[in-house]
Amino acid sequence: MMDERHVIAEDAFVEIVVWQVPQPVRRSTHRLKYRLALVVAGECILRYDNEAGKGDHRHFGGVETRYAFNGYEQLLTEFWADVEEWRRRR
């Protein structure tokens, strides 16, 4: 469905990988599997994913929190908003 990499700074890029699965991954209620990441200087500092067994969650600044998945478009919107917040703070 989507597999993209966007360079957003000399030392940073965003990777977005989303695909449809036949059944929801364990602890998710939808049929999308995804990994959206912001990598800076070789370190992943922001990631949204739904690893099997953990369900939908978000990693930011070393803290993992549950993520309320409300659709593909909302996922992208919230991820890019976090990326922009990181850019402002940089």
N, CA, C and O atoms as a MOPAC input file, in Angstrom:
PM7 MOZYME 1SCF
protein

 N      0.82100 1    -1.18600 1     0.00000 1
 C      0.00000 1     0.00000 1     0.00000 1
 C      0.87400 1     1.26300 1     0.00000 1
 O      0.68800 1     2.14300 1    -0.84000 1
 N      1.83000 1     1.35500 1     0.94100 1
 C      2.71900 1     2.51800 1     0.95400 1
 C      4.07200 1     2.09100 1     1.50000 1
 O      4.16000 1     1.39600 1     2.51200 1
 N      5.12500 1     2.51800 1     0.81200 1
 C      6.50300 1     2.27800 1     1.26300 1
 C      7.31800 1     3.45700 1     0.75600 1
 O      7.75700 1     3.47100 1    -0.39400 1
 N      7.52100 1     4.46100 1     1.63500 1
 C      8.16900 1     5.70600 1     1.23800 1
 C      9.25100 1     6.09700 1     2.22100 1
 O      9.20100 1     5.75500 1     3.40200 1
 N     10.23300 1     6.82400 1     1.70500 1
 C     11.25900 1     7.42800 1     2.54800 1
 C     11.40000 1     8.87700 1     2.10100 1
 O     11.53900 1     9.16600 1     0.91300 1
 N     11.36100 1     9.79000 1     3.08800 1
 C     11.46500 1    11.22000 1     2.82500 1
 C     12.62900 1    11.78400 1     3.63100 1
 O     12.64500 1    11.67400 1     4.85700 1
 N     13.59500 1    12.38100 1     2.95700 1
 C     14.68300 1    13.05800 1     3.64600 1
 C     14.14000 1    14.41200 1     4.08200 1
 O     13.65300 1    15.18700 1     3.25900 1
 N     14.22400 1    14.69800 1     5.39300 1
 C     13.65800 1    15.95100 1     5.90500 1
 C     14.72800 1    16.88400 1     6.46400 1
 O     14.44300 1    18.03900 1     6.77800 1
 N     15.94500 1    16.39300 1     6.58600 1
 C     17.07700 1    17.20400 1     7.03600 1
 C     18.34500 1    16.45100 1     6.62800 1
 O     18.28600 1    15.29100 1     6.22200 1
 N     19.46800 1    17.11300 1     6.74000 1
 C     20.73400 1    16.47900 1     6.34500 1
 C     20.96000 1    15.16800 1     7.08700 1
 O     21.51600 1    14.22400 1     6.52600 1
 N     20.53300 1    15.10700 1     8.34000 1
 C     20.76900 1    13.92400 1     9.16200 1
 C     19.48400 1    13.20600 1     9.57300 1
 O     19.49700 1    12.40500 1    10.50800 1
 N     18.36900 1    13.48600 1     8.87900 1
 C     17.09200 1    12.90700 1     9.30700 1
 C     16.24100 1    12.49400 1     8.11000 1
 O     16.24500 1    13.13100 1     7.05700 1
 N     15.51100 1    11.39900 1     8.32000 1
 C     14.54600 1    10.96300 1     7.30600 1
 C     13.33300 1    10.35000 1     7.99200 1
 O     13.37600 1     9.94700 1     9.15400 1
 N     12.24900 1    10.29800 1     7.22200 1
 C     11.00800 1     9.66900 1     7.64900 1
 C     10.79800 1     8.45200 1     6.76600 1
 O     10.99300 1     8.51200 1     5.55200 1
 N     10.39900 1     7.34900 1     7.38300 1
 C     10.05400 1     6.14800 1     6.63700 1
 C      8.61800 1     5.78100 1     6.97300 1
 O      8.24200 1     5.70900 1     8.14300 1
 N      7.82700 1     5.55400 1     5.95000 1
 C      6.41500 1     5.19800 1     6.12400 1
 C      6.15500 1     3.90400 1     5.36700 1
 O      6.29000 1     3.84900 1     4.14400 1
 N      5.78400 1     2.87200 1     6.10000 1
 C      5.47600 1     1.57000 1     5.51000 1
 C      4.11000 1     1.14000 1     6.04500 1
 O      3.92800 1     0.99200 1     7.25300 1
 N      3.16300 1     0.94300 1     5.14600 1
 C      1.79700 1     0.54700 1     5.51600 1
 C      1.33200 1    -0.48400 1     4.50400 1
 O      1.49300 1    -0.29200 1     3.29800 1
 N      0.75800 1    -1.57400 1     4.98400 1
 C      0.20100 1    -2.55300 1     4.08100 1
 C     -1.02100 1    -3.19900 1     4.71200 1
 O     -1.21400 1    -3.14700 1     5.92700 1
 N     -1.84600 1    -3.81200 1     3.86200 1
 C     -3.05900 1    -4.45800 1     4.33800 1
 C     -2.75900 1    -5.92500 1     4.59500 1
 O     -2.04400 1    -6.57000 1     3.82800 1
 N     -3.31700 1    -6.44600 1     5.69200 1
 C     -3.15000 1    -7.84900 1     6.04900 1
 C     -4.52000 1    -8.52600 1     6.02000 1
 O     -5.54100 1    -7.85500 1     6.16900 1
 N     -4.55200 1    -9.84800 1     5.83000 1
 C     -5.84100 1   -10.53600 1     5.71800 1
 C     -6.67900 1   -10.47200 1     6.98800 1
 O     -7.90800 1   -10.46900 1     6.92500 1
 N     -6.01000 1   -10.42000 1     8.15200 1
 C     -6.69900 1   -10.34500 1     9.43700 1
 C     -5.95700 1    -9.32900 1    10.30400 1
 O     -4.75800 1    -9.12200 1    10.12200 1
 N     -6.64800 1    -8.70300 1    11.23200 1
 C     -5.94800 1    -7.76600 1    12.12700 1
 C     -4.80500 1    -8.46900 1    12.86200 1
 O     -4.92500 1    -9.63100 1    13.25000 1
 N     -3.69200 1    -7.74700 1    13.04900 1
 C     -2.61600 1    -8.30200 1    13.86000 1
 C     -3.11800 1    -8.36200 1    15.29800 1
 O     -4.00400 1    -7.60200 1    15.68800 1
 N     -2.55200 1    -9.26000 1    16.07100 1
 C     -2.98900 1    -9.44800 1    17.45700 1
 C     -2.98100 1    -8.13000 1    18.22400 1
 O     -1.99000 1    -7.40000 1    18.19500 1
 N     -4.07100 1    -7.82600 1    18.90500 1
 C     -4.30900 1    -6.63000 1    19.72000 1
 C     -4.60800 1    -5.37600 1    18.89100 1
 O     -4.59900 1    -4.27000 1    19.43100 1
 N     -4.86800 1    -5.52800 1    17.60800 1
 C     -5.36200 1    -4.43400 1    16.75800 1
 C     -6.73900 1    -4.83200 1    16.25800 1
 O     -7.07700 1    -6.01500 1    16.24000 1
 N     -7.53400 1    -3.85200 1    15.85300 1
 C     -8.89800 1    -4.13200 1    15.39900 1
 C     -9.09500 1    -3.84000 1    13.92000 1
 O    -10.22300 1    -3.90100 1    13.43100 1
 N     -8.03500 1    -3.52700 1    13.20200 1
 C     -8.12200 1    -3.16000 1    11.79300 1
 C     -7.16200 1    -4.03400 1    10.99400 1
 O     -6.34800 1    -4.75700 1    11.57000 1
 N     -7.25800 1    -3.96700 1     9.68000 1
 C     -6.45500 1    -4.83800 1     8.81700 1
 C     -5.24300 1    -4.13800 1     8.20800 1
 O     -4.76300 1    -4.54600 1     7.15000 1
 N     -4.74500 1    -3.09600 1     8.86000 1
 C     -3.51700 1    -2.45400 1     8.39500 1
 C     -2.37300 1    -2.82000 1     9.32600 1
 O     -2.53700 1    -2.87400 1    10.54400 1
 N     -1.23200 1    -3.06700 1     8.74300 1
 C      0.02200 1    -3.24400 1     9.47900 1
 C      0.86500 1    -2.05000 1     9.08100 1
 O      0.93600 1    -1.70900 1     7.90000 1
 N      1.50600 1    -1.40600 1    10.05000 1
 C      2.21700 1    -0.17100 1     9.71600 1
 C      3.43800 1     0.05000 1    10.59500 1
 O      3.55800 1    -0.47300 1    11.70300 1
 N      4.34000 1     0.85600 1    10.03600 1
 C      5.54000 1     1.32300 1    10.73600 1
 C      5.86200 1     2.69300 1    10.15200 1
 O      6.22000 1     2.80900 1     8.98000 1
 N      5.73300 1     3.71900 1    10.97100 1
 C      6.06400 1     5.08200 1    10.56300 1
 C      7.15500 1     5.55300 1    11.51100 1
 O      6.97800 1     5.51900 1    12.72800 1
 N      8.27600 1     5.99100 1    10.96600 1
 C      9.41500 1     6.30500 1    11.82500 1
 C     10.11000 1     7.58700 1    11.39900 1
 O     10.18400 1     7.91400 1    10.21500 1
 N     10.61400 1     8.29900 1    12.39000 1
 C     11.50100 1     9.44500 1    12.19300 1
 C     12.85800 1     9.02300 1    12.72200 1
 O     13.00100 1     8.70500 1    13.90200 1
 N     13.86100 1     9.02200 1    11.84400 1
 C     15.20500 1     8.59400 1    12.20100 1
 C     16.12900 1     9.80200 1    12.07400 1
 O     16.17200 1    10.45700 1    11.03300 1
 N     16.87000 1    10.08800 1    13.14900 1
 C     17.78100 1    11.22800 1    13.19100 1
 C     19.16300 1    10.71600 1    13.60100 1
 O     19.32300 1    10.07600 1    14.64000 1
 N     20.15200 1    11.01200 1    12.76100 1
 C     21.53600 1    10.59500 1    13.03900 1
 C     21.60200 1     9.10400 1    13.36700 1
 O     22.32200 1     8.69000 1    14.27500 1
 N     20.84900 1     8.31100 1    12.62100 1
 C     20.86800 1     6.86800 1    12.78700 1
 C     20.04500 1     6.32400 1    13.94000 1
 O     20.03800 1     5.11500 1    14.16800 1
 N     19.34800 1     7.18900 1    14.67800 1
 C     18.55500 1     6.75600 1    15.82800 1
 C     17.07400 1     7.03400 1    15.56700 1
 O     16.70000 1     8.13500 1    15.16000 1
 N     16.24800 1     6.03500 1    15.80300 1
 C     14.79700 1     6.20200 1    15.66500 1
 C     14.29600 1     6.95400 1    16.89400 1
 O     14.35500 1     6.44400 1    18.01300 1
 N     13.80000 1     8.17500 1    16.67500 1
 C     13.33800 1     8.97400 1    17.80900 1
 C     11.81300 1     9.06400 1    17.89700 1
 O     11.27300 1     9.48900 1    18.91800 1
 N     11.12500 1     8.66400 1    16.83200 1
 C      9.66100 1     8.65200 1    16.81700 1
 C      9.21700 1     7.47400 1    15.96600 1
 O      9.70100 1     7.28600 1    14.85000 1
 N      8.28500 1     6.67300 1    16.50300 1
 C      7.77800 1     5.55900 1    15.70400 1
 C      6.34300 1     5.25900 1    16.11400 1
 O      6.02400 1     5.17800 1    17.30100 1
 N      5.49100 1     5.09600 1    15.12200 1
 C      4.13900 1     4.58800 1    15.30100 1
 C      4.15300 1     3.19800 1    14.66900 1
 O      4.61600 1     3.03600 1    13.54000 1
 N      3.65300 1     2.20000 1    15.38500 1
 C      3.57600 1     0.86800 1    14.77900 1
 C      2.55500 1     0.02600 1    15.51100 1
 O      2.03800 1     0.41700 1    16.55700 1
 N      2.27100 1    -1.13100 1    14.95100 1
 C      1.34000 1    -2.06100 1    15.58500 1
 C      1.91400 1    -3.47000 1    15.54200 1
 O      1.35600 1    -4.38200 1    14.93100 1
 N      3.02300 1    -3.60500 1    16.20000 1
 C      3.68900 1    -4.88600 1    16.34700 1
 C      2.71100 1    -5.90200 1    16.93000 1
 O      1.96700 1    -5.59400 1    17.86200 1
 N      2.71600 1    -7.10600 1    16.37900 1
 C      1.82500 1    -8.15600 1    16.86700 1
 C      2.03500 1    -8.37700 1    18.36200 1
 O      3.16600 1    -8.51100 1    18.83000 1
 N      0.95000 1    -8.41200 1    19.09000 1
 C      1.01700 1    -8.61800 1    20.53300 1
 C      0.98700 1    -7.32000 1    21.31700 1
 O      0.53100 1    -7.30100 1    22.46000 1
 N      1.46400 1    -6.24100 1    20.72600 1
 C      1.44500 1    -4.94000 1    21.40800 1
 C      0.27600 1    -4.08400 1    20.93200 1
 O     -0.17900 1    -3.20000 1    21.65700 1
 N     -0.20200 1    -4.33700 1    19.74300 1
 C     -1.26000 1    -3.51000 1    19.17700 1
 C     -0.73300 1    -2.14800 1    18.76000 1
 O      0.47500 1    -1.95700 1    18.62100 1
 N     -1.63100 1    -1.21400 1    18.56400 1
 C     -1.27000 1     0.12700 1    18.09200 1
 C     -0.58700 1     0.90500 1    19.21200 1
 O     -1.11800 1     1.02200 1    20.31600 1
 N      0.59400 1     1.43300 1    18.91400 1
 C      1.31100 1     2.20500 1    19.92200 1
 C      2.28500 1     3.17900 1    19.26600 1
 O      2.53300 1     3.13000 1    18.06100 1
 N      2.82300 1     4.05900 1    20.09700 1
 C      3.69300 1     5.14500 1    19.64100 1
 C      4.90000 1     5.22600 1    20.56300 1
 O      4.77200 1     5.14100 1    21.78400 1
 N      6.07000 1     5.39100 1    19.96400 1
 C      7.30900 1     5.59500 1    20.71500 1
 C      7.77000 1     7.02200 1    20.42700 1
 O      7.84600 1     7.42400 1    19.26600 1
 N      8.07500 1     7.78100 1    21.46000 1
 C      8.57500 1     9.14100 1    21.26500 1
 C      9.44300 1     9.50300 1    22.45800 1
 O      8.99500 1     9.46000 1    23.60300 1
 N     10.68900 1     9.85800 1    22.17700 1
 C     11.59900 1    10.24200 1    23.24900 1
 C     11.82800 1     9.13400 1    24.25900 1
 O     12.00100 1     9.41100 1    25.44600 1
 N     11.83500 1     7.88900 1    23.81600 1
 C     12.07600 1     6.77400 1    24.71900 1
 C     10.85600 1     6.32100 1    25.50100 1
 O     10.95700 1     5.41000 1    26.32300 1
 N      9.70000 1     6.94000 1    25.26100 1
 C      8.47300 1     6.58200 1    25.97500 1
 C      7.51300 1     5.90900 1    24.99900 1
 O      7.26400 1     6.41900 1    23.90600 1
 N      6.98000 1     4.76900 1    25.40100 1
 C      6.00300 1     4.04800 1    24.58900 1
 C      4.61900 1     4.24800 1    25.18900 1
 O      4.41800 1     4.03600 1    26.38500 1
 N      3.65200 1     4.66200 1    24.34400 1
 C      2.27600 1     4.84200 1    24.79400 1
 C      1.33300 1     4.15500 1    23.82000 1
 O      1.67600 1     3.93500 1    22.65800 1
 N      0.15700 1     3.82300 1    24.29500 1
 C     -0.86400 1     3.24100 1    23.40700 1
 C     -1.29700 1     4.31300 1    22.41500 1
 O     -1.28500 1     5.50500 1    22.72300 1
 N     -1.67500 1     3.87500 1    21.23600 1
 C     -2.14100 1     4.79300 1    20.20800 1
 C     -3.55200 1     4.38700 1    19.80300 1
 O     -3.79800 1     3.22300 1    19.48800 1
 N     -4.46700 1     5.32900 1    19.81000 1
 C     -5.85400 1     5.06600 1    19.40700 1
 C     -5.95600 1     5.20600 1    17.89100 1
 O     -6.08000 1     6.31600 1    17.37300 1
 N     -5.90500 1     4.09100 1    17.19000 1
 C     -5.96800 1     4.09200 1    15.73200 1
 C     -7.37800 1     4.45100 1    15.28200 1
 O     -8.34700 1     3.78200 1    15.63900 1
 N     -7.47900 1     5.53100 1    14.48200 1
 C     -8.76900 1     5.99300 1    13.97400 1
 C     -8.75500 1     6.12300 1    12.45800 1
 O     -9.39900 1     7.01100 1    11.90100 1
 N     -8.03000 1     5.25100 1    11.80000 1
 C     -7.99800 1     5.24600 1    10.34500 1
 C     -6.66500 1     5.69100 1     9.78000 1
 O     -5.85900 1     6.34400 1    10.44200 1
 N     -6.47200 1     5.31700 1     8.54800 1
 C     -5.22500 1     5.55800 1     7.82600 1
 C     -4.87700 1     7.04600 1     7.72500 1
 O     -3.75300 1     7.44600 1     8.02900 1
 N     -5.83400 1     7.85300 1     7.30200 1
 C     -5.58200 1     9.28900 1     7.13400 1
 C     -5.22400 1     9.95000 1     8.46700 1
 O     -4.32200 1    10.78600 1     8.53200 1
 N     -5.93400 1     9.56800 1     9.52100 1
 C     -5.64900 1    10.13600 1    10.84000 1
 C     -4.26300 1     9.72000 1    11.32400 1
 O     -3.55300 1    10.52100 1    11.93100 1
 N     -3.87800 1     8.48400 1    11.06100 1
 C     -2.53700 1     8.00100 1    11.41400 1
 C     -1.47300 1     8.87700 1    10.77100 1
 O     -0.55100 1     9.33900 1    11.44400 1
 N     -1.60100 1     9.10600 1     9.46600 1
 C     -0.62600 1     9.94500 1     8.75800 1
 C     -0.63100 1    11.37800 1     9.29400 1
 O      0.42900 1    11.97300 1     9.48800 1
 N     -1.81300 1    11.92900 1     9.53000 1
 C     -1.92600 1    13.29900 1    10.03800 1
 C     -1.23100 1    13.44300 1    11.39400 1
 O     -0.47100 1    14.38800 1    11.60500 1
 N     -1.48500 1    12.52700 1    12.29300 1
 C     -0.90300 1    12.61200 1    13.63300 1
 C      0.60400 1    12.37800 1    13.60300 1
 O      1.34600 1    13.04000 1    14.32900 1
 N      1.06000 1    11.45100 1    12.77800 1
 C      2.49500 1    11.21200 1    12.65500 1
 C      3.21000 1    12.45800 1    12.13100 1
 O      4.19800 1    12.89900 1    12.71700 1
 N      2.70800 1    13.03300 1    11.01500 1
 C      3.35500 1    14.22400 1    10.44900 1
 C      3.29900 1    15.40700 1    11.41900 1
 O      4.21500 1    16.23000 1    11.43300 1
 N      2.24300 1    15.50500 1    12.22600 1
 C      2.17400 1    16.57000 1    13.23600 1
 C      3.29300 1    16.39400 1    14.25900 1
 O      3.90300 1    17.37700 1    14.67800 1
 N      3.56900 1    15.16000 1    14.66400 1
 C      4.67500 1    14.89800 1    15.58900 1
 C      6.02300 1    15.21400 1    14.94400 1
 O      6.91900 1    15.74400 1    15.60200 1
 N      6.16500 1    14.89200 1    13.66900 1
 C      7.41000 1    15.21200 1    12.95300 1
 C      7.60400 1    16.72700 1    12.92800 1
 O      8.70600 1    17.21500 1    13.17900 1
 N      6.55600 1    17.46000 1    12.62900 1
 C      6.65000 1    18.92400 1    12.60000 1
 C      6.97700 1    19.48600 1    13.97800 1
 O      7.74700 1    20.43900 1    14.09100 1
 N      6.40500 1    18.91000 1    15.01300 1
 C      6.72100 1    19.33900 1    16.38300 1
 C      8.21300 1    19.12600 1    16.66500 1
 O      8.86600 1    19.99200 1    17.24800 1
 N      8.74100 1    17.99000 1    16.25700 1
 C     10.17500 1    17.73500 1    16.41800 1
 C     11.00300 1    18.77500 1    15.67300 1
 O     11.99600 1    19.27400 1    16.20300 1
 N     10.59900 1    19.10400 1    14.44600 1
 C     11.33400 1    20.09300 1    13.64200 1
 C     11.33500 1    21.45300 1    14.31900 1
 O     12.35700 1    22.14000 1    14.30400 1
 N     10.21100 1    21.86600 1    14.91800 1
 C     10.13500 1    23.14900 1    15.60700 1
 C     11.05300 1    23.19000 1    16.82100 1
 O     11.65300 1    24.22400 1    17.11400 1
 N     11.16200 1    22.08700 1    17.51700 1
 C     11.97600 1    22.02300 1    18.72600 1
 C     13.47500 1    21.90400 1    18.42500 1
 O     14.30900 1    22.21800 1    19.27400 1
 N     13.79800 1    21.46800 1    17.26300 1
 C     15.18400 1    21.19700 1    16.89300 1
 C     16.00700 1    22.41200 1    16.91500 1
 O     17.20200 1    22.35300 1    16.62700 1

